[in-house]
Amino acid sequence: MKRPTNRPFHLGLALVLVCVTAVVVAGFTTRDRCSPDPLRERQWALDTLKLPEAWDTAEGDDTVIAVVDTGVDIGHPDLKSRITAGWDFVDNDAKAIDQNGHGTHVAGIAAAATCNGTGVAGGAPGAKIMPVRVLGADGSGSDENIVRGIVWAADHGADVINLSLGEGPLMANLLQGGVLNTAFQYAHDKGAVVVAAAGNDGAATQPYKVTTPVLIVGASDPRGRAADFSNFGAQDAVTAPGVDILSTLPTYPVQATVGNDSGYGEMDGTSMAAPYVAAVAALLHQQGRSPDQIIETVRATAANPRHLPKLGLGIVDAAAAVAAPK
């Protein structure tokens, strides 16, 4: 399987795509009235994270997840009911239309419409998606736009901010310079939880200052081990599924949909792991927890029973998180 590659300021992921055929899943329900999502049986990550059990307690209602990325297909049938106002820092307008595919995939993982009889289920079915476009059609962008996107999201009501960005050498230099650390602190002080992908170099790294309030997320595979491409070693990092992750893709031609017009596909990367943790953060936000409480709860309830070093604190457990005392 092709693994994610990294370029400075480019998306750290592989576009491992498959066309998908709808298979109706009987008996799946998170609500009293549910039209099953046809592709739910292929979403192994939801079960690994125990998200369906967590939905009995919270679904992320009244929570806004900002996807600071390449934009989102706001007309996608599995996303359009979840979209709230966003901004495009590439074209400087309010459309934030995804011309790459990555942001749409991330958005579906976090909060695709669930029990709507269409496609896939999102990690936080009750949450809204705020599309903030800071990366262009080729997946690249500037540090200035990334910072502006974080600040804009925080200023416009984001409760959770997801950053599924690459971890190339130039990005590492930027982080050591403190630009994103400062933006993360600003967002935290405005009341938002920042969730960031660890990166895909397969290397030990501490991407942000230890004191920066951010949930760093590595990727795991279906066997419960760290994905071979996932960075590791960051203090208090957690892990979530990031291999063969099925989610939404644009319903129009872009880089990620070459040869695939289904509106769905699979990708690998810590970029896919981060929005699952953003979804869990949204569930905890609905419970009235503060950003610090959310970060601490996610970390405290992550499970690593085999003490695998590359999993950090462990794989996130949504059911345990929502059941934890405040």
C-alpha positions, -999 to 999 in steps of 0.1 A, spaced: 0 0 0 13 34 -8 21 54 23 19 91 30 46 113 17 55 147 31 65 180 15 70 213 33 36 228 40 19 201 21 -6 176 32 11 146 49 -11 118 35 -15 92 8 -45 93 -15 -53 57 -13 -87 57 -29 -112 31 -37 -146 32 -54 -172 20 -31 -204 0 -35 -233 7 -11 -242 -22 12 -271 -17 35 -263 -25 71 -292 -38 91 -296 -30 128 -272 -1 132 -288 27 151 -277 56 173 -311 71 177 -346 59 181 -353 66 144 -324 58 121 -319 52 84 -287 31 84 -257 46 67 -250 22 38 -212 22 42 -211 20 80 -198 -16 81 -166 -5 64 -158 21 91 -138 0 115 -124 30 132 -157 40 148 -159 7 166 -122 8 177 -128 42 193 -161 30 208 -179 60 194 -213 42 189 -214 35 226 -205 71 234 -233 84 212 -258 71 238 -244 99 260 -234 127 236 -233 133 199 -216 167 198 -247 188 197 -242 225 198 -205 221 189 -187 236 159 -156 217 146 -134 240 124 -117 220 96 -86 242 88 -76 225 56 -82 226 19 -119 235 22 -149 212 21 -174 201 -5 -203 220 11 -229 204 -13 -219 168 -5 -251 148 5 -234 136 37 -221 170 47 -244 198 35 -267 195 66 -236 199 88 -220 230 73 -218 263 91 -202 296 78 -165 295 70 -138 314 52 -114 309 23 -79 324 29 -66 312 -4 -92 330 -26 -102 355 1 -139 348 1 -166 330 21 -169 299 -1 -141 277 12 -147 252 -16 -124 222 -16 -103 219 -47 -81 191 -34 -102 165 -15 -83 163 17 -105 187 37 -137 170 26 -123 136 37 -113 151 71 -147 168 75 -166 135 69 -145 117 95 -153 144 121 -190 150 115 -207 134 84 -244 132 88 -253 99 105 -284 78 103 -295 96 72 -295 66 49 -265 80 29 -229 70 28 -209 70 60 -213 80 97 -194 108 113 -176 107 146 -197 135 161 -231 132 144 -245 162 161 -216 186 155 -214 213 128 -185 217 104 -168 251 99 -148 249 66 -117 271 68 -96 269 36 -59 276 41 -44 251 16 -47 252 -22 -56 227 -48 -22 211 -46 -23 208 -8 2 235 -1 -1 267 18 17 294 37 23 296 75 6 330 74 -26 316 61 -25 286 85 -22 310 114 -49 333 101 -72 303 97 -67 292 133 -73 327 146 -104 332 124 -119 300 135 -114 308 172 -128 343 167 -159 330 149 -171 304 173 -152 272 167 -153 249 197 -129 224 183 -102 232 157 -88 203 136 -54 207 119 -45 177 97 -13 193 83 19 178 69 51 176 89 79 183 64 113 198 75 103 234 68 71 229 89 93 216 117 114 248 115 82 269 116 70 251 147 103 255 165 99 292 158 67 292 178 43 306 152 17 278 155 23 274 192 12 310 197 -19 305 175 -29 274 194 -26 292 227 -48 320 213 -74 295 202 -73 278 236 -78 311 254 -108 318 232 -124 286 244 -114 262 216 -97 228 217 -70 224 191 -64 189 177 -33 184 155 -20 154 134 14 142 145 27 139 110 37 110 87 75 108 87 76 76 109 99 95 132 102 105 169 94 142 172 80 168 196 63 191 171 50 216 195 62 231 228 53 208 257 34 237 273 12 244 243 -25 233 248 -29 209 219 -40 173 214 -13 157 192 -26 126 174 -7 97 159 -22 70 137 -30 33 145 -39 4 123 -67 -22 126 -44 -44 147 -41 -18 174 -5 -9 166 10 24 155 9 28 117 44 25 103 42 61 88 30 77 120 52 101 139 55 93 176 72 104 208 54 137 215 47 142 252 11 132 261 2 123 225 -27 100 219 -35 77 189 -65 71 167 -72 50 136 -55 63 105 -52 33 81 -78 25 54 -101 52 66 -133 55 46 -149 90 44 -164 116 21 -147 129 -10 -158 158 -33 -186 150 -57 -168 169 -84 -134 163 -101 -104 172 -80 -69 157 -73 -83 131 -48 -111 119 -70 -93 108 -101 -111 77 -113 -136 78 -85 -169 96 -88 -186 79 -59 -182 107 -34 -164 83 -10 -129 68 -7 -102 56 17 -71 74 28 -42 68 52 -25 92 75 -24 110 108 -45 135 90 -73 109 92 -66 101 129 -68 137 141 -105 144 131 -116 113 150 -101 128 182 -117 162 172 -150 143 171 -145 129 206 -136 164 218 -169 176 204 -188 150 224 -171 162 255 -178 198 247 -215 190 245 -212 178 281 -201 213 292 -164 205 297 -138 233 293 -109 230 268 -85 219 296 -110 193 309 -115 180 274 -77 176 267 -72 159 301 -101 136 297 -91 124 263 -56 117 275 -66 101 308 -90 76 292 -68 66 262 -59 29 264 -25 13 258 -27 -21 276 3 -35 258 24 -4 266 34 0 230 57 31 231 47 44 196 10 46 207 19 73 233 -8 74 260 -28 50 239 -58 47 215 -86 71 224 -117 56 240 -148 77 234 -171 57 256 -147 60 286 -142 97 279 -179 106 280 -184 85 311 -154 101 329 -163 124 358 -159 162 351 
